[in-house]
Amino acid sequence: MDPFIGLIEALAEYEHLAPPDADARQRLAHDAVASPPRFSALLAELDGQPVGYAAFLETYSTFLALPTLYLEDLFVLPDFRGSGVGSALFRECAAEAVRRGCGRMEWQVLAWNDLALGFYQHLGATALHDDWLCYRLAGDALERFGHLQ
């Protein structure tokens, strides 16, 4: 789990986010091997060095009546971008979606991340643009709303 956590921390730094704290690291380790696992992950290595990872899970489309493979993270260390690692990770995620009988694969990209936007467009992915807006309920707002009265 340590190489995986190190890569997650590198992604957090790249995206200008706080890295997982000690409690989150413990949850990651537990959830990766839970039965069933709450998420799956792929670790990419070059010459024995961890250089990238992908984390994914299933959601479900009621309109397709099929699962969707949701790609939570796809990250390659900056020094190894352009080496084919990202494409290999993405291809393996797509292959896993096919193996699972998924109707689609989805993910989110930060609007400022031109490198990622170009990467996904090159692979033939299309952005949903104005059709869908991403919302989040988290932290105190989730706690307040999630308490049933």
N, C-alpha and C positions, 0 to 999 in steps of 0.2 A: 504494500500500500504506500510505502514511502515515496517511490518514484512517481506514483500517480498523484500524491498530494503535492509534491514539488512542482509538477506540471500544472496542477490546478492553481497553485500560488503564482506561477509565472503568468497564467492566463489572467488572474485577478489583477496583477500588476499592469499587464498590457491593456486591460479594459478599465483601468483606474478605479478598481473596486477593492473593498477590504477582503483579504484572504480568509479562508475558513479558520475559525478559532479552534481551540483544543476540543471543545464539545462537538463542533461540527466534524472535525476529523474523526472522532470516535463514531459518530453516526454514519459517516461515509464508510468506514471499515465494517461496521455492523450491517448496514443496508446492502452492501455489495455482496455479502454472503448469506443474507437472510433467505428464508425459504417461503415463498419464492423471492428472488432478489428484487429489490425495489428499482434497480437500474443495472444496466450492463455496461462494461467498459472494454475498450481495446487499447493496448499500449504499444506504441511503435518504438522500435529500437534500431539504431544504426551502430554497428560495431560494438554491441553490448551496452550502448548508452541510450537511456530513455530520451526520446526527442519529440514525442507527440502522443496525443491520446484522443479518443472519441468516447463520449458517454451518451447512452441512449436508453429509451424506455418506450413502452407501448402506450398509446392512447387509443381511443376508439371513435370511429366515424359512424354516427347513426345514419347518415345519408348514404354512405357507401355500404353500410353494414359489414365493414371490414376494419381490422386494426390499422393504425397509423404508427409508423416508427418515428418517434420524436427524437431528433438529434439535439441533445441538451448542450453539449460542448464538442467542438472540433478544434484542436489547437496543436500547432507545431511551433517549437522554439524558433525564434527569428533566424538563427544561424543555419537552420535546416530547411527553411522555406525554399521552394523551387527545386527540391531534391526528389519530389514525387511522393513524399511521405503523406502529405495531406490528401492527395488523390487516392493513394492506396487505402488510407483510413476511410475516406468517403465511399470508395467503391465497396469496401467490406461492409460498411453500414447498409448500403443499397442492396448488397447481396443478402444480408441478414433480413432486410425487409421483404425481399422476394421469398426467402426460405420460410418466413413466418406467415406468408400469404397476405401481407399488408397491401392496402390499396394505394398508399402514398407514403412519402417521407416528408417531414416538415421540420423546420428550424427557424430561428430568428437570427438576424444579423444587425449589429449596431449600425445606425445610419452613417456614422463617420468612418466606418471601417472599409475604406475603398479597396484595400487588398482582398478582403474576404468577399466583398460584393463582386469584384472582377473574377475571383476564383470560381464562385458559384455560377455566375453567368457563363463563364467559359465551359462549365460542365453541362450547360443546358437547362439549369434551374431558372424558374421565373419567380419574380417578386410579386406578392399580392398587392403591393402599393396601396392605393387608396381604398381598395375593396374591404380591408379588414384593419382594425386598430387593435393593438395589443394592450390589455389592461391587466392590472395586478392588484390584489388585495393582500397585504402583508403586515407583519408586525402588530402594532396596537390596533389598527383598523380591523385586521382579521380577527384578533382576539375579541374586540368589542362586538363585531357582527356575528361571530361564530358562537357566542354564548347564547344558548337557547333559553328563552324566558318561560 
